[in-house]
Amino acid sequence: MAMIKQWARRCALLVAFVSAPALAAPPTGTLDGVVTQEGLATPLPNVQVTLRSYTPAPLIVRHTDEEGHFRIIDLPPGLYRLEAKRPGFERMVVDPIVVPAHVARNEHVSLRRAEVEPKPTT
């Protein structure tokens, strides 16, 4: 009887050991960044930052805070395309962005003021 209990304990330990990696969360990365006005290094709040994966996955949309910062966590490692836009500024695309596992990648994006065409006079 003692031998059967010992065998059962060993089997339980083996099952736990083998299945633990399968139950662990997959590795992820983080994308931290700041958006500034080109040439001034002035942080831009409320910039829409859209991240698109090269693999089938939903779009990720964030907005910068008052200091121009954004943070996107739990990203599967891979290639991404980042788009930053805000009214009054030209849209900026950064492509590709490589997000490795277990790393916080930093990205600085500068937006240029949109040129306003003069209205024609009649």
Backbone as a printed PyTorch tensor [residue, N CA C, xyz], in Angstrom:
tensor([[[  0.8170,  -1.1910,   0.0000],
         [  0.0000,   0.0000,   0.0000],
         [  0.8640,   1.2590,   0.0000]],

        [[  1.9120,   1.2590,   0.7860],
         [  2.8140,   2.4160,   0.8470],
         [  3.4760,   2.6400,  -0.5100]],

        [[  3.7570,   1.5450,  -1.2030],
         [  4.3970,   1.6520,  -2.5050],
         [  3.4440,   2.2900,  -3.5280]],

        [[  2.1820,   1.9830,  -3.4410],
         [  1.1920,   2.5640,  -4.3570],
         [  1.0550,   4.0620,  -4.0950]],

        [[  1.0330,   4.4880,  -2.8200],
         [  0.9460,   5.9020,  -2.4740],
         [  2.1740,   6.6530,  -2.9810]],

        [[  3.3310,   6.0400,  -2.8190],
         [  4.5670,   6.6850,  -3.2870],
         [  4.5470,   6.8170,  -4.8150]],

        [[  4.0810,   5.7880,  -5.4850],
         [  4.0000,   5.8280,  -6.9530],
         [  3.0060,   6.9100,  -7.3950]],

        [[  1.8620,   7.0080,  -6.7160],
         [  0.8490,   8.0160,  -7.0490],
         [  1.4010,   9.4230,  -6.8310]],

        [[  2.1620,   9.6420,  -5.7430],
         [  2.7730,  10.9480,  -5.4830],
         [  3.7620,  11.3230,  -6.5840]],

        [[  4.5610,  10.3720,  -7.0040],
         [  5.5390,  10.6290,  -8.0690],
         [  4.8350,  10.9690,  -9.3850]],

        [[  3.7700,  10.2450,  -9.6800],
         [  3.0080,  10.5460, -10.8990],
         [  2.4180,  11.9490, -10.8320]],

        [[  1.8770,  12.3340,  -9.6890],
         [  1.2960,  13.6680,  -9.5280],
         [  2.3610,  14.7520,  -9.7050]],

        [[  3.5510,  14.5320,  -9.1390],
         [  4.6440,  15.4860,  -9.2940],
         [  5.0810,  15.5790, -10.7540]],

        [[  5.1370,  14.4550, -11.4370],
         [  5.5370,  14.4430, -12.8370],
         [  4.5250,  15.2010, -13.6970]],

        [[  3.2560,  14.9730, -13.4540],
         [  2.2110,  15.6710, -14.2080],
         [  2.3010,  17.1760, -13.9470]],

        [[  2.5020,  17.5730, -12.6930],
         [  2.6060,  18.9940, -12.3600],
         [  3.8330,  19.6160, -13.0250]],

        [[  4.9390,  18.9090, -13.0150],
         [  6.1810,  19.4080, -13.6040],
         [  6.0610,  19.5640, -15.1200]],

        [[  5.4600,  18.5960, -15.7720],
         [  5.3370,  18.6230, -17.2310],
         [  4.3150,  19.6520, -17.6880]],

        [[  3.2290,  19.8360, -16.9600],
         [  2.1710,  20.7410, -17.4000],
         [  2.4100,  22.1850, -16.9790]],

        [[  3.3170,  22.4550, -16.0610],
         [  3.5510,  23.8210, -15.5920],
         [  3.9330,  24.7660, -16.7200]],

        [[  4.8660,  24.4280, -17.6190],
         [  5.1750,  25.3660, -18.7020],
         [  3.9790,  25.6370, -19.6190]],

        [[  3.1470,  24.6570, -19.8180],
         [  1.9810,  24.8500, -20.6900],
         [  0.9800,  25.8060, -20.0580]],

        [[  0.9310,  25.8630, -18.7390],
         [ -0.0010,  26.7340, -18.0440],
         [  0.5560,  28.1410, -17.8590]],

        [[  1.8580,  28.3040, -18.0060],
         [  2.4850,  29.6090, -17.8280],
         [  2.0580,  30.5410, -18.9630]],

        [[  2.0000,  31.8120, -18.6420],
         [  1.6310,  32.8040, -19.6570],
         [  2.7460,  32.9160, -20.6930]],

        [[  2.3850,  33.1460, -21.9470],
         [  3.4120,  33.2930, -22.9790],
         [  4.2070,  34.5740, -22.7350]],

        [[  5.4450,  34.6320, -23.2120],
         [  6.2550,  35.8310, -23.0030],
         [  5.6600,  37.0230, -23.7620]],

        [[  5.7680,  38.1920, -23.1680],
         [  5.2510,  39.4070, -23.7940],
         [  6.2780,  40.5230, -23.6690]],

        [[  6.0310,  41.5920, -24.4010],
         [  6.8630,  42.7780, -24.3270],
         [  6.0070,  44.0020, -24.0650]],

        [[  6.6650,  45.1390, -23.9210],
         [  5.9950,  46.3960, -23.6320],
         [  6.5220,  47.4710, -24.5790]],

        [[  5.6420,  48.3580, -24.9840],
         [  6.0420,  49.5020, -25.8010],
         [  5.7350,  50.7640, -25.0070]],

        [[  6.7940,  51.4670, -24.6160],
         [  6.6790,  52.7550, -23.9400],
         [  7.0730,  53.8270, -24.9360]],

        [[  6.4710,  54.9950, -24.8450],
         [  6.8610,  56.0400, -25.7700],
         [  6.4280,  57.4100, -25.3400]],

        [[  6.9310,  58.3680, -26.0830],
         [  6.5650,  59.7580, -25.8780],
         [  6.3860,  60.3980, -27.2470]],

        [[  5.3950,  61.2810, -27.3490],
         [  5.1420,  62.0090, -28.5830],
         [  5.3890,  63.4880, -28.3000]],

        [[  6.2230,  64.0930, -29.1440],
         [  6.5550,  65.5020, -28.9800],
         [  6.2990,  66.2560, -30.2860]],

        [[  6.2940,  67.5810, -30.1820],
         [  6.1870,  68.4170, -31.3690],
         [  7.5700,  68.5290, -31.9910]],

        [[  7.6450,  68.2920, -33.2740],
         [  8.9190,  68.2980, -33.9830],
         [  9.6440,  69.6340, -33.8000]],

        [[ 10.9510,  69.5440, -33.4970],
         [ 11.7960,  70.7130, -33.3650],
         [ 11.7160,  71.4250, -32.0290]],

        [[ 10.7050,  71.1400, -31.2350],
         [ 10.5450,  71.8430, -29.9590],
         [ 10.6820,  70.9240, -28.7550]],

        [[ 10.5490,  69.6480, -28.9490],
         [ 10.5520,  68.6650, -27.8660],
         [  9.4380,  68.9290, -26.8540]],

        [[  8.4080,  69.6360, -27.2870],
         [  7.2520,  69.8920, -26.4370],
         [  6.3690,  68.6550, -26.4270]],

        [[  6.0750,  68.0850, -25.2370],
         [  5.2110,  66.9040, -25.1890],
         [  3.8170,  67.2300, -25.7050]],

        [[  3.2510,  66.2780, -26.4390],
         [  1.9080,  66.4720, -26.9990],
         [  0.9120,  65.5500, -26.2980]],

        [[ -0.0320,  66.1240, -25.5470],
         [ -1.0720,  65.3050, -24.9260],
         [ -2.1510,  64.9410, -25.9360]],

        [[ -2.9030,  63.9100, -25.6010],
         [ -4.0810,  63.4860, -26.3620],
         [ -3.7890,  63.1650, -27.8270]],

        [[ -2.6280,  62.5720, -28.0840],
         [ -2.3090,  62.0690, -29.4160],
         [ -2.8420,  60.6430, -29.5010]],

        [[ -3.5530,  60.3250, -30.5590],
         [ -4.0300,  58.9530, -30.7540],
         [ -2.8810,  58.1120, -31.2890]],

        [[ -2.5220,  57.0710, -30.5490],
         [ -1.4610,  56.1480, -30.9330],
         [ -2.1220,  54.8090, -31.2510]],

        [[ -1.9690,  54.3640, -32.5000],
         [ -2.5650,  53.0980, -32.9390],
         [ -1.4470,  52.1310, -33.2710]],

        [[ -1.5280,  50.9380, -32.7200],
         [ -0.5280,  49.8990, -32.9620],
         [ -1.1980,  48.7390, -33.6880]],

        [[ -0.6070,  48.3700, -34.8150],
         [ -1.1450,  47.2770, -35.6340],
         [ -0.0740,  46.1960, -35.7480]],

        [[ -0.4540,  44.9710, -35.4690],
         [  0.4630,  43.8360, -35.5780],
         [  0.5040,  43.3470, -37.0130]],

        [[  1.6160,  42.7260, -37.3840],
         [  1.7170,  42.1060, -38.7010],
         [  0.9990,  40.7600, -38.7280]],

        [[  0.5970,  40.2590, -37.5700],
         [ -0.1720,  39.0200, -37.4950],
         [ -1.6340,  39.3910, -37.2550]],

        [[ -2.5520,  38.5030, -37.5700],
         [ -3.9660,  38.8230, -37.3210],
         [ -4.2040,  39.0630, -35.8210]],

        [[ -4.4730,  40.2900, -35.4920],
         [ -4.7420,  40.6740, -34.0980],
         [ -5.5160,  41.9890, -34.1300]],

        [[ -6.2650,  42.2650, -33.0750],
         [ -7.0120,  43.5180, -33.0520],
         [ -6.0670,  44.7260, -32.9580]],

        [[ -6.5340,  45.8580, -33.4730],
         [ -5.7850,  47.1040, -33.3260],
         [ -5.7440,  47.4870, -31.8580]],

        [[ -4.6540,  48.1210, -31.4660],
         [ -4.5380,  48.6410, -30.1070],
         [ -4.4860,  50.1580, -30.2240]],

        [[ -5.3900,  50.8430, -29.5350],
         [ -5.4490,  52.3010, -29.5960],
         [ -5.2880,  52.8550, -28.1810]],

        [[ -4.3720,  53.7900, -28.0530],
         [ -4.1410,  54.4890, -26.7900],
         [ -4.0350,  55.9840, -27.0970]],

        [[ -4.1240,  56.8070, -26.0520],
         [ -3.9140,  58.2490, -26.1750],
         [ -2.8130,  58.6610, -25.2050]],

        [[ -2.0020,  59.6230, -25.6390],
         [ -0.9370,  60.0850, -24.7630],
         [ -1.5330,  60.8610, -23.5890]],

        [[ -0.7870,  60.8290, -22.4710],
         [ -1.2170,  61.5760, -21.2900],
         [ -0.7740,  63.0430, -21.4140]],

        [[ -0.9090,  63.8040, -20.3560],
         [ -0.5760,  65.2350, -20.3800],
         [  0.9020,  65.4830, -20.6670]],

        [[  1.7500,  64.4900, -20.4190],
         [  3.1920,  64.6350, -20.6580],
         [  3.6180,  63.9710, -21.9590]],

        [[  2.6420,  63.5980, -22.7880],
         [  2.9470,  63.0100, -24.0880],
         [  3.3260,  61.5430, -24.0520]],

        [[  3.1870,  60.8940, -22.9070],
         [  3.5820,  59.4900, -22.7720],
         [  2.4410,  58.5280, -23.1160]],

        [[  2.8300,  57.3650, -23.6160],
         [  1.8970,  56.2510, -23.8040],
         [  2.6070,  54.9680, -23.4170]],

        [[  1.8310,  53.9510, -23.0750],
         [  2.3780,  52.6530, -22.6700],
         [  1.4080,  51.5720, -23.1100]],

        [[  1.9490,  50.5610, -23.7990],
         [  1.1440,  49.4230, -24.2330],
         [  1.8390,  48.1750, -23.7020]],

        [[  1.1390,  47.4190, -22.8620],
         [  1.7450,  46.2570, -22.2090],
         [  1.1890,  44.9570, -22.7850]],

        [[  1.8350,  43.8590, -22.4070],
         [  1.3990,  42.5020, -22.7680],
         [  1.3120,  42.2820, -24.2720]],

        [[  2.2910,  42.8080, -25.0050],
         [  2.3280,  42.6100, -26.4560],
         [  3.0430,  41.3140, -26.7960]],

        [[  2.4540,  40.4840, -27.6360],
         [  3.1870,  39.3150, -28.1080],
         [  4.4250,  39.7860, -28.8880]],

        [[  5.5620,  39.1450, -28.7210],
         [  6.7510,  39.5580, -29.4640],
         [  6.4770,  39.5280, -30.9650]],

        [[  7.0150,  40.5170, -31.6810],
         [  6.8160,  40.5440, -33.1220],
         [  6.9920,  41.9180, -33.7140]],

        [[  6.5570,  42.0470, -34.9620],
         [  6.6490,  43.2980, -35.7080],
         [  5.3220,  44.0450, -35.6430]],

        [[  5.4180,  45.3640, -35.4860],
         [  4.2390,  46.2010, -35.3800],
         [  4.4170,  47.4640, -36.2210]],

        [[  3.2900,  48.1100, -36.4980],
         [  3.2600,  49.4010, -37.1980],
         [  2.5560,  50.3780, -36.2720]],

        [[  3.2110,  51.5120, -35.9790],
         [  2.6560,  52.5070, -35.0810],
         [  2.2450,  53.7360, -35.8850]],

        [[  1.0670,  54.2370, -35.6020],
         [  0.5850,  55.4580, -36.2300],
         [  0.2020,  56.4300, -35.1220]],

        [[  0.6890,  57.6780, -35.2260],
         [  0.3570,  58.7140, -34.2500],
         [ -0.3100,  59.8670, -34.9910]],

        [[ -1.4380,  60.3450, -34.4590],
         [ -2.1140,  61.4650, -35.1110],
         [ -2.8490,  62.3140, -34.0840]],

        [[ -2.9090,  63.6020, -34.4380],
         [ -3.6090,  64.5790, -33.6040],
         [ -4.0230,  65.7280, -34.5150]],

        [[ -5.2210,  66.2700, -34.3230],
         [ -5.6480,  67.3970, -35.1590],
         [ -4.6260,  68.5390, -35.0980]],

        [[ -4.3560,  69.1060, -36.2750],
         [ -3.4040,  70.2060, -36.3600],
         [ -1.9750,  69.7610, -36.6250]],

        [[ -1.7700,  68.4330, -36.6810],
         [ -0.4420,  67.8790, -36.9210],
         [ -0.5110,  66.8470, -38.0370]],

        [[  0.6190,  66.6490, -38.7080],
         [  0.6890,  65.6190, -39.7350],
         [  0.7480,  64.2490, -39.0740]],

        [[  0.1140,  63.2900, -39.6990],
         [  0.1250,  61.9010, -39.2080],
         [  1.5460,  61.3500, -39.3520]],

        [[  2.0070,  60.5860, -38.3680],
         [  3.3410,  59.9920, -38.4000],
         [  3.2190,  58.4780, -38.2770]],

        [[  3.9290,  57.7520, -39.1370],
         [  3.9310,  56.2940, -39.1020],
         [  5.3540,  55.8200, -38.8300]],

        [[  5.4920,  54.9070, -37.8820],
         [  6.7760,  54.2630, -37.5950],
         [  6.5890,  52.7900, -37.9140]],

        [[  7.3640,  52.3070, -38.8890],
         [  7.1630,  50.9420, -39.3800],
         [  8.4770,  50.3960, -39.9220]],

        [[  8.9450,  49.2930, -39.4650],
         [  8.3910,  48.4240, -38.4250],
         [  8.9520,  48.7800, -37.0510]],

        [[  8.2400,  48.3550, -36.0500],
         [  8.7170,  48.4010, -34.6710],
         [  8.8360,  46.9580, -34.2170]],

        [[  9.9960,  46.5980, -33.7100],
         [ 10.2210,  45.2440, -33.2110],
         [ 10.0150,  45.2520, -31.7050]],

        [[  9.0990,  44.4260, -31.2410],
         [  8.8490,  44.2870, -29.7990],
         [  9.3510,  42.9070, -29.3800]],

        [[ 10.4830,  42.8700, -28.6470],
         [ 10.9920,  41.5780, -28.1790],
         [ 10.2880,  41.1500, -26.8830]],

        [[ 10.4240,  39.8830, -26.5580],
         [  9.8470,  39.3570, -25.3170],
         [ 10.6550,  39.8600, -24.1270]],

        [[  9.9780,  40.0840, -23.0250],
         [ 10.5870,  40.4490, -21.7430],
         [ 11.3520,  41.7620, -21.7900]],

        [[ 11.0030,  42.6500, -22.7090],
         [ 11.7160,  43.9240, -22.8450],
         [ 10.6960,  45.0500, -22.9720]],

        [[ 11.0240,  46.1980, -22.3880],
         [ 10.2190,  47.4040, -22.5740],
         [ 10.9060,  48.2290, -23.6560]],

        [[ 10.3340,  48.2550, -24.8300],
         [ 10.8830,  49.0060, -25.9590],
         [ 10.4450,  50.4590, -25.8310]],

        [[ 11.3540,  51.4000, -26.0580],
         [ 11.0370,  52.8280, -25.9980],
         [ 11.0130,  53.4010, -27.3980]],

        [[ 10.0140,  54.2150, -27.6710],
         [  9.8680,  54.8200, -28.9970],
         [  9.5440,  56.3060, -28.8240]],

        [[ 10.3130,  57.1560, -29.5000],
         [ 10.0640,  58.5940, -29.4910],
         [  9.4990,  58.9780, -30.8490]],

        [[  8.3600,  59.6540, -30.8340],
         [  7.7060,  60.0560, -32.0730],
         [  7.5650,  61.5750, -32.0620]],

        [[  7.9540,  62.2120, -33.1680],
         [  7.8070,  63.6650, -33.3140],
         [  6.7590,  63.9550, -34.3740]],

        [[  5.8160,  64.8140, -34.0320],
         [  4.7870,  65.2170, -34.9910],
         [  5.0710,  66.6390, -35.4780]],

        [[  4.9220,  66.8100, -36.7880],
         [  5.1150,  68.1130, -37.4220],
         [  3.7740,  68.8150, -37.5170]],

        [[  3.7980,  70.1050, -37.2270],
         [  2.5680,  70.9060, -37.3750],
         [  2.1030,  70.8310, -38.8260]],

        [[  0.8030,  70.6870, -39.0170],
         [  0.2430,  70.6550, -40.3710],
         [  0.2940,  72.0560, -40.9570]],

        [[  0.6630,  72.1010, -42.2030],
         [  0.6980,  73.3990, -42.8650],
         [ -0.7170,  73.7660, -43.2840]],

        [[ -1.0820,  74.9670, -42.9650],
         [ -2.4110,  75.4640, -43.3080],
         [ -2.2810,  76.2620, -44.5840]],

        [[ -3.0350,  75.8430, -45.5950],
         [ -3.0050,  76.5520, -46.8680],
         [ -3.8520,  77.8140, -46.7390]],

        [[ -3.3250,  78.9220, -47.2600],
         [ -4.1230,  80.1610, -47.1790],
         [ -5.3990,  80.0400, -47.9860]],

        [[ -6.4450,  80.6330, -47.4720],
         [ -7.7320,  80.6120, -48.1780],
         [ -7.6480,  81.5890, -49.3500]],

        [[ -8.1660,  81.1700, -50.5110],
         [ -8.1290,  82.0820, -51.6550],
         [ -9.0670,  83.2700, -51.4200]],

        [[ -8.5900,  84.4130, -51.8810],
         [ -9.4340,  85.6110, -51.7430],
         [-10.1900,  85.8260, -53.0380]],

        [[-11.3810,  86.2890, -52.9290],
         [-12.2050,  86.5200, -54.1310],
         [-12.5080,  87.9630, -54.3400]]])
